[in-house]
Amino acid sequence: MDILISLLENDFLGSDVSLYFSESDALLENNSISNNIELQKTDAVVIYFRIESFSSCSFIGSMEVGGATLPVLDNQIVTYCTNNTNFLDAGDGFCSYL
C-alpha cells in the first residue's frame, strides 16, 4: 500500500493520504489500511482513498487494484530477424517476464 500512497501523494502534493476498504470508512476515517495486503493474481479489490489538506477532507476517491488475468496463448509462432540484434524490454516498473 506504500506504493499507492506515494503515487497519490505525488498527485496531491502537500496532502495527507489514507487508504480504506469502504467508502463509509473513508468518510468516517475508520479502519484505515495501515499494512500491505496480499492479493492473489486474479483478485480485484476496490481501495478507497481520502485526501486531506490542512486537516480538512478535500477528496475521497476509489481505485481498483489487482484483477490481472493471465493471457491464454495458443499456437504462438515467433520469428526473429536473424541478422539483427533484438532487445526485449518490459518497460519501467517491471522487473521480470512471465
C-alpha positions as CSV (number, residue, x, y, z in Angstrom):
1,M,0.0,0.0,0.0
2,D,3.0,2.3,0.4
3,I,3.3,2.5,-3.4
4,L,-0.3,3.6,-3.7
5,I,0.1,6.2,-1.0
6,S,3.3,7.5,-2.7
7,L,1.6,7.8,-6.1
8,L,-1.4,9.6,-4.6
9,E,0.9,11.9,-2.6
10,N,2.7,12.8,-5.9
11,D,-0.7,13.7,-7.4
12,F,-1.9,15.6,-4.4
13,L,1.2,17.4,-3.2
14,G,1.2,18.6,0.4
15,S,-1.8,16.5,1.3
16,D,-2.2,13.5,3.7
17,V,-3.4,10.3,2.1
18,S,-5.2,7.5,3.8
19,L,-6.5,4.2,2.4
20,Y,-9.7,2.3,3.3
21,F,-11.7,-0.8,2.2
22,S,-15.0,1.0,2.1
23,E,-16.3,4.5,1.2
24,S,-18.1,4.8,4.6
25,D,-14.8,4.1,6.4
26,A,-13.1,6.8,4.3
27,L,-15.8,9.3,5.2
28,L,-15.7,8.5,8.9
29,E,-11.9,7.9,9.0
30,N,-12.4,4.4,10.5
31,N,-10.3,1.3,9.9
32,S,-7.6,2.7,7.6
33,I,-5.4,0.3,5.9
34,S,-2.0,0.5,7.7
35,N,-0.3,-2.6,6.4
36,N,0.4,-4.1,3.0
37,I,-2.2,-6.6,1.8
38,E,-1.5,-9.7,-0.2
39,L,-3.7,-10.3,-3.3
40,Q,-3.9,-13.3,-5.5
41,K,-3.0,-12.6,-9.1
42,T,-6.7,-12.6,-10.2
43,D,-8.1,-10.8,-7.1
44,A,-9.6,-7.4,-7.7
45,V,-10.1,-5.1,-4.7
46,V,-11.6,-1.6,-4.6
47,I,-9.5,0.7,-2.4
48,Y,-10.9,4.0,-1.3
49,F,-8.6,6.9,-0.6
50,R,-9.1,10.0,1.4
51,I,-7.0,13.1,0.6
52,E,-6.7,15.7,3.3
53,S,-5.3,19.2,3.2
54,F,-4.9,21.3,6.3
55,S,-6.9,18.8,8.4
56,S,-9.9,19.0,6.1
57,C,-11.2,16.3,3.8
58,S,-10.5,17.5,0.3
59,F,-11.4,14.5,-1.7
60,I,-12.5,10.8,-1.5
61,G,-12.0,8.5,-4.4
62,S,-11.5,4.9,-5.3
63,M,-9.4,2.7,-7.5
64,E,-9.5,-1.0,-8.4
65,V,-6.3,-2.8,-7.6
66,G,-5.3,-6.2,-9.0
67,G,-7.6,-8.3,-11.1
68,A,-5.0,-9.1,-13.7
69,T,-5.7,-12.2,-15.7
70,L,-3.1,-14.3,-17.4
71,P,-3.4,-14.3,-21.2
72,V,-4.1,-17.6,-22.9
73,L,-1.5,-18.2,-25.7
74,D,-2.3,-21.0,-28.2
75,N,-0.1,-22.0,-31.1
76,Q,2.1,-18.9,-31.0
77,I,4.8,-18.7,-33.6
78,V,7.6,-16.2,-33.1
79,T,10.0,-15.3,-35.9
80,Y,13.2,-13.3,-35.1
81,C,15.3,-11.4,-37.6
82,T,18.4,-13.5,-37.8
83,N,20.8,-10.7,-38.9
84,N,19.7,-8.1,-36.4
85,T,20.1,-7.6,-32.6
86,N,16.7,-7.8,-30.8
87,F,16.1,-6.2,-27.4
88,L,13.3,-7.3,-25.1
89,D,12.3,-4.6,-22.6
90,A,9.3,-4.7,-20.3
91,G,9.5,-1.0,-19.6
92,D,9.7,1.0,-16.4
93,G,8.1,-0.7,-13.3
94,F,8.6,-4.3,-14.5
95,C,11.4,-6.5,-13.3
96,S,10.6,-9.8,-14.9
97,Y,8.6,-11.6,-17.6
98,L,6.0,-14.4,-17.1
